[in-house]
């Protein structure tokens, strides 16, 4: 852990042993007698054995939460760098690929390589929800602004929405290309997505602002096909193309009008009664 302004290293997790701690630990290991109250994790113990894939800090700066491909979620003391507790999913052969923290409810969402999203309560250190349904690797996911939903994008080109109180998959739609990143607005009005075949950001309206959305579990055959929005709206024509087509139509109409008004009449169309000098 570094100070953001000075760049000075402030803490490591786990914190390295100082000489006195190392000497004490060596004496304890050499002695047959164990201390009356042995802590679960000693100084300098508990580091991840594989790559760390998520880091979070609680709002009060008391606990640092980390997770990794070794299937472990670790809770570190912010000030001492000592491991306080951990959740071990390694016996189930689960690797954790990413994490999101919703601070208002102390919930952490973890995406796993078995295509599930698991929710843990950081206060009780218990698993509270398991969300299934993704048909491909989970690319990105987030909480809604009120913490009621989990929105996830996977490599099967489907964006899914789960209701946390019921654990139901309440909405899902398939897009033309896989979503690579997504974010939910703080006001709850929009979902922003980025996709593999474009460099733009797509905005989707929150349907619950306009109509009632039931929390019943939907089936796979209820996943809708959605067209990615364009600059003129969903399924519309690009504004630049429409503007150029409109200008071409206007120019052709003007040319026809000028031709009609300025072109002189033919000789046959002139009245015989008209006196001319020819």
N, C-alpha and C positions, 0 to 999 in steps of 0.2 A: 504494500500500500504506500502510495507516494503523496506528498503534499502538492496540490495542484499549482500553487503559485511559485514555490521555490524549487519544486522537483526533487526534494530531499526524501529519501526512503524513510518511512515512519514505522512500518510494521511488516512482518512476514507471517504467513499462516501455513504451517505452524511456526511459531517464533523460535529462532535458534536458541540453543542452550548456552547460558553463560558458564564460565569455568566452575563456579560453585555448584550450579545445578548439575553439571556433568559429573563432578566429583561425587555429589550426593547420590546420583543415580547409579554410579558405578559401585559405590559402597552397598547400596540396597540390593543390587543384583548379586554381589558377592556374598552378602550375608544371608543366612538361612531364615532369619526372622523377617517377616513382612510387617509393614506398619499397620497399626490398628485400623485405620481408615484409608484404604487404598483407592485413589480416584480411578474412574473408568479409563481416562486418558491421561497419560503422563506428559510432562513438558517435552515439546519437540516431536510428539507423536501425532499420527492421524493424517498425514499428507495423502493426496490422491495418487493412485497408482497408474492412472491413465489421464488423457488430456482433460482439462477442465473446460466445460462447455457452457457454464452459466455462473454469474456472480451477482449477488444482491445484498443490499444493506438495509436494515430496518430503519423506520423513520426517526428513532431515538438514538441512532448510532451506538447501539449496544451489541448487535449481532451481525456478523457477516455470514451469508449463506452461500455455499458453493455446491456445484454438482458436476459430475464428469462421466466420461465413457465407462468408468469402472462401476457404474450403477449405484453410486453412493451420494447422498445429500448430507453435507456436513454443516454444522452450526458452530461458528468460531466466536470467541470473545473479541469484541472490536478492539479493546485496549491492550489486553495481554497477549493476544494471538494464540491463545490456548483453545484446543478443541473441547467444546462443551457437550455436544451430542451429535449423533448421526443416524440416518436411516439407510439401511443396507439392502439394496435390491439385487446385489450380485448373485445370490443363490438362485434367483429366477432368470439369470442370464439376460438382464435388461440393461441396455446402455442408454443413458440420458443424453439427448442431442441438443436440447435448448431449454431455457426456462424464462418465465415471465412472472413478475411479482405484482400483486394488487395490494397496495399498502393499506387501504381503508379497511379491508377485512382480513389482513394477514394471511392471504392465500397465495400459494405458489403453484403455478401450472408448469408441468414438465412434459415435454414431448419425448417419446421413447422410440427406440428402433423397432419395436413390435407393432408400430402404427397406432399406438394408444396415447392419449393425453391424460396424465394423472394429476390430480389436485391434492395438495397436502395443506394442512393447517399448521402454521409455524409455531403456534402457541402450544398445541397438544402433541405436535410431531406425529400426527396420524394421517393416513390416507383417507380422504373423505369422498373422492369421486374418481371414477374411471370412465373416460369418454372414448367410445369405439366408433368405427365407421369409415375411416380413411382407407382408400384403396391404393395408396401409394405413399412414398416417403413424405413426411410432414415438412414442408418448406418453411412456413412461418405461421404464427398464431398470435393472438392478443386477447385481452379482456375488453369487454365493452366499457363505456364510460362509467356505468353504474355497477360494474362487476357482476352483472347477472348472466351475461353470455360469455362464451368462448367462441371466437371466430378463427377458423384454421383453413389454410390452403395446402393442398398436397399435389404430388406429381401426377395424379390422375385428372388434373385440370378441373377439379371440383372445389368450390369454396363452401364450407359447412359452418353452421351455427348451432351450438348446443346451449340449452337452457340449464344453468347450473343447479337451481333448486330441484329440478326433476330429473336431471341427467339425460333429457330427451334431445335427440337431434330434431330441431324444429324447422330448419330451413336448409336448403342446399341448392346450388345452381352450378351448372357446368359451363365453362367458357371455352373459347376457341384455342387458347394457348395457356400453358401452366402459369399460375400466379407465382411470382418470385418474392413478393413482399407485400404486406398489408398493414394498415393502421386504422384505428377507429377514432373519430373526432371526439374531443372532450365534451362537446355539446350533444353528442349522440345523434347528429343529423346525417353524417356521411361515413362511408367506408371508402378508403383510398386503397387502390391496388396497383401494382406494377406487374408487367407480364413479360414472358421470355422473348416474344417476337417484336417488342416495341420499346421505345425510349420514353414514352409518355406515362402520365399518371391518370388512372381512371377513377372517377368518383361515382359512387352508388348511393342512392337515397335510402334512408331507413324507413322501411315500409310501415313499421309500427306507429309512425307519426301520423299516418293517414288512415289506417284501417286496423282492425283487430287481427292479431296473429295468434292462433291457438298454440298451446304448448304440448300438443300431442306428438308422439313419435312418428316421423315420416318414414316411408319405405324407400328402397332404392329406385323403384319405378316412378317415384314422385319427384325425382331430381329434374329440375327444369333446365332447358337449354337457353343460355343467355348470350346475346350478341354484345360484344364490347362496345361501349359508347364512343361516339366520334365528336368532333368539334361542334357539330350542330345537333347533338343528341343521339340517343340510341337508335341505330338503324338508319340514321339520316345521311345526307350527302355532305361532303366536305364543303366548308364555306367558300374556300378559294375557287374550287371547281364550279360551284354554283354561280359565283360572282362573274367568272370569266364567261360561262355559258350565257348568263344574262346580258353581258355587254355585247357579245356577238349577236344575240337576237336583236338587241336595240339597234346595232349598226346596220344590220340587214333591213330592218323596218325603215330606218331613216333613208337608206339608199333607194328603197322602193318609192318612198314618198317624193324624194327629190327627182327621181326619174319621171314620175307621173306629172309633177307640177312644171318642170322645166323643159321637157321634151316637146318640140313643136309638133303640131298635128300634121299628118301626111297630106299630100296634094289632093288625094281623092276625097278627103274628109272636108275640104273647103267648099263652101256653098257656091253654086254657079252664079248667083246674083251678085256676088262680090266683084266689084270693079278693080282690076289690077293693071299694072303697067307692063306686064310680061306679054 
